[in-house]
Amino acid sequence: MLRKIRLTLAILFFTLVTLLFLDFTGTAHAWFRWMAKIQFLPAVLALNIGAVVLLILLTLVFGRIYCSVICPLGVFQDAVAWLGKKRKKNRYGYSKALNWLRYGVLGLFIVALIAGIGSLVALLAPYSSYGRMANNLFQPLWQWSNNGLAYLSERAGNYAFYSVDVWMKSLSTFIIAAFTFIIIAILAWRGGRTYCNTICPVGTVLGFLAKYAWLKPVIDTSKCVNCNLCARNCKSACIDVKEHKIDYSRCVACMDCIGKCHKGAISYTHPSGKDATPASNEKIDNTRRSFLTTTTVLATTSALKAQEKNVDGGLAKIEDKLIPNRTTPLTPPGSFSARNLTQHCTACQLCISACPNGVLRPSTDLMKLMQPEMSYERGYCRPECTKCSEVCPAGAIHPLTVEDKSAVQIGHAVWVKKNCIPLRDGVDCGNCARHCPTGAIQMVPSDPDRSDSPKIPIINVERCIGCGACENLCPARPFSAIYVEGHEMHRTV
């Protein structure tokens, strides 16, 4: 029964968290974005004390239930391991914990956080790893399926579905997501929870706490017949049947051992007497304690720079726009500054998958790898849209109201005279002024002494909020005649 409850909750969490990355309508985000906010590392980075305390209490009461129910990467591994069982049953066995590797990776992870090596942090963070897989591998399949349904329903005279644009936001991030998928799938197929118990820094921290959990799987030596069935079905490889002990730092409370034991020798209860001794008799040194304390000190550094090419919006294919060379990168409204964004961002890419305007995409810069960046080749940051600030679980982008966003200046427009169509081609334009939502751009004669001279834009930088409507809708190719330069610190207009 316990296993069925755990499986039901795990499937529910996994499905809904995955939908957060797949759903382009915003419906899932409206109801279930809290599931992203209770993931361990994003909650710590966001200083979400309630979520962190809840997860710690859950671990101290139930063990590593977070890893087997709430963490999507953990549930994904269970799904792959279950498929592996179809090929060969009773295929696991007890192995000693590789504590030198577990705590070594955790130490490296913390050093990377403090040193600001955001790309390494993003590679090791479990929720972020799954987010990249969902955003880069699963989302295109979901969107193509939707477009197929839209095509069929349109032919039937039904418009319940609508087509969406499917595009690769970053080749490098796609490759990393594909490699992550392959590596974790192979590890799970062959060894179950190998990744969780040797590499995952969150698993190591929670495993440290799980040693002191109130409820644990406990072996009743008077009933155990040493059949080894529990150990051969333990995907965490943490049951030592010979010693009748369980390494609770690696146990993810999946309840598989309880379901497989035909003698009822394993129960999920509070250990007492000699059973209360943790499976691992190694002394918990001060280094481990310092690791746990240091995990609250989270700081990463990176800046944002766009390197993608795309086509302008419209009905006809035209020449690709190229990304301008911005001196200062653009960060989303609500991030306050590039520094705040990089201190909290885990590169989970939930904001990228939720952006309806194609403004956010993963960075390809090695030092800022996979963190979100803004660019306006496919769309612009509409003042009425607050999706990224609503879904960010790590506090990298703070929630904003529509009114607040309309007053946040993330950058200012810059005019490039040599690219401007009225001067270059001798035809009227004014697209930038017509579409500026704040009225920060006006068209004036290029020659003050001639009222009939070609009109060019002038920009009121005090009113400009840096939304990028002018840059996106400028017809000049390959570079826009007007682009947005970012601000290190956001301002209020």
Salt bridges, closest charged atoms under 4 A:
ASP78 OD2 - ARG6 NH1 3.37
ASP78 OD1 - ARG193 NE 2.92
ASP78 OD1 - LYS235 NZ 3.83
GLU154 OE2 - ARG155 NH1 3.88
ASP165 OD2 - ARG378 NH2 1.92
ASP247 OD2 - ARG250 NE 2.85
ASP256 OD1 - ARG3 NE 2.66
ASP256 OD1 - ARG6 NH2 3.90
ASP256 OD2 - LYS85 NZ 3.76
ASP256 OD2 - LYS235 NZ 2.73
GLU282 OE1 - ARG288 NH2 3.25
ASP312 OD2 - ARG477 NH2 2.46
ASP365 OD2 - LYS368 NZ 3.94
GLU377 OE1 - ARG361 NH1 3.77
ASP425 OD1 - ARG424 NE 3.59
ASP452 OD1 - ARG450 NE 3.54
GLU471 OE2 - ARG326 NH2 3.01
